Amino acid sequence: MSDNSFDVFYDKEKAMRQALWLSFKNRITKTEFGVVRYKNNTWAVIESEVADSVGFPFEKMSRDYSDISYDIIRDIKMDEEPLQHLEELLGVFSVMDGELLRYILHAKIPLEKLIRYELAIRGFDKNHVWCGFEKAEDVWLK
């Protein structure tokens, strides 16, 4: 749900996942997002500068999902109103043939390397700024 210029969530963890995504999406401007307790036991996702200016206690999610549990993955996948970026990300695996998924695990296919290669051949840097194919290869593959 939304309240004027910020997103409001009933689930604090979901709000923190949205804040992490918005911080990533706004990395070029270095705008950080986090959550503050809002009205009626809800959580608002706002910019850190806004929280500082009004004196709200501000919380940020850790920088990554490296310690995500299977229970949290289940919660994200079962969410009736999923965050768009997570729905798209997890959806890729949901529609993939199960035998391919098993093969990825069995053959220890390095997904990070596949992703880095795909990003390199697109010619953009880490901030999605066109830099050319050679530079992108330096950015992603070295």
C-alpha positions in Angstrom: 0.0 0.0 0.0 1.1 3.6 -0.4 0.7 6.8 1.6 1.5 9.8 -0.6 5.2 9.5 -1.4 6.2 6.4 0.4 5.3 2.7 0.6 3.6 1.3 3.7 3.7 -2.3 4.7 2.1 -4.4 7.5 5.2 -6.7 7.5 8.4 -5.1 8.7 10.6 -7.7 6.9 8.8 -7.0 3.6 9.3 -3.3 4.1 13.0 -3.8 4.7 13.3 -5.9 1.5 11.7 -3.1 -0.4 14.1 -0.6 1.2 17.1 -2.7 0.2 15.8 -2.8 -3.4 15.2 1.0 -3.5 18.6 1.7 -2.1 20.1 -0.5 -4.8 18.0 1.2 -7.5 19.1 4.6 -6.3 22.8 3.7 -5.8 24.0 6.3 -8.3 22.4 9.2 -6.3 23.5 7.4 -3.1 20.0 7.6 -1.7 19.6 5.2 1.1 16.2 3.8 2.1 15.1 2.2 5.3 12.0 1.7 7.4 10.3 3.5 10.2 7.4 2.5 12.4 4.3 4.2 11.0 0.7 4.4 12.1 -1.5 1.4 13.0 1.4 -1.1 13.4 2.7 -0.5 9.9 6.1 0.2 8.5 6.9 3.0 6.0 9.8 2.8 3.6 11.5 6.2 3.4 14.7 7.9 2.5 17.3 8.1 5.3 17.5 11.9 5.0 13.7 12.2 5.5 14.0 10.0 8.6 16.8 12.2 9.9 15.0 15.4 9.3 11.9 14.3 11.3 13.8 12.4 13.9 12.3 8.9 13.3 14.2 5.9 14.4 15.4 4.4 11.1 16.3 0.8 10.3 18.1 -0.5 7.3 18.3 -4.1 6.1 21.7 -5.8 5.8 23.4 -5.4 2.4 22.5 -8.8 1.0 20.5 -12.0 1.2 23.4 -14.3 1.8 22.0 -15.7 5.0 18.4 -16.0 3.8 16.5 -19.1 5.2 14.2 -21.4 3.4 11.4 -20.2 5.6 11.9 -16.6 4.4 12.0 -17.8 0.8 8.8 -19.7 1.3 7.2 -16.5 2.8 8.3 -14.4 -0.1 7.0 -17.0 -2.7 3.7 -17.3 -0.8 3.1 -13.6 -0.5 -0.2 -12.7 -2.1 1.1 -9.2 -3.1 4.8 -9.9 -3.8 7.4 -7.2 -4.3 7.8 -6.9 -8.1 11.6 -7.4 -8.2 11.4 -10.5 -6.0 8.5 -11.9 -8.0 10.4 -11.6 -11.2 13.6 -13.0 -9.8 12.0 -16.0 -8.2 9.7 -16.4 -11.1 12.6 -17.3 -13.4 13.2 -20.4 -11.3 9.5 -21.2 -10.9 9.1 -21.6 -14.7 12.4 -23.4 -15.3 12.2 -27.1 -16.0 12.9 -29.1 -12.8 15.4 -31.3 -14.6 17.5 -28.2 -15.5 17.3 -27.0 -11.8 18.5 -30.3 -10.6 21.3 -30.2 -13.2 22.4 -26.8 -12.1 22.9 -28.2 -8.6 24.4 -31.5 -9.7 26.9 -30.0 -12.1 27.6 -27.0 -9.8 27.0 -24.6 -12.6 28.3 -21.2 -11.4 25.3 -18.9 -11.7 27.3 -15.9 -10.6 29.7 -16.4 -13.6 26.8 -16.8 -16.0 25.2 -13.6 -14.7 28.5 -11.7 -14.9 29.1 -12.9 -18.5 25.6 -11.9 -19.5 26.1 -8.4 -18.0 29.5 -8.0 -19.7 28.1 -8.7 -23.1 25.5 -6.0 -22.7 28.2 -3.3 -22.5 27.1 -1.6 -19.3 28.9 -1.0 -16.0 27.7 -1.7 -12.5 25.6 1.5 -12.5 24.0 0.6 -15.8 25.9 3.3 -17.6 27.0 2.4 -21.2 30.8 1.9 -21.2 31.3 -0.3 -24.2 31.9 -4.1 -24.5 35.6 -4.1 -23.7 35.2 -1.9 -20.5 32.1 -4.0 -19.5 34.2 -7.1 -19.7 36.8 -5.5 -17.4 34.1 -4.5 -15.0 32.3 -7.8 -14.9 34.8 -10.5 -15.7 38.0 -9.5 -14.1 
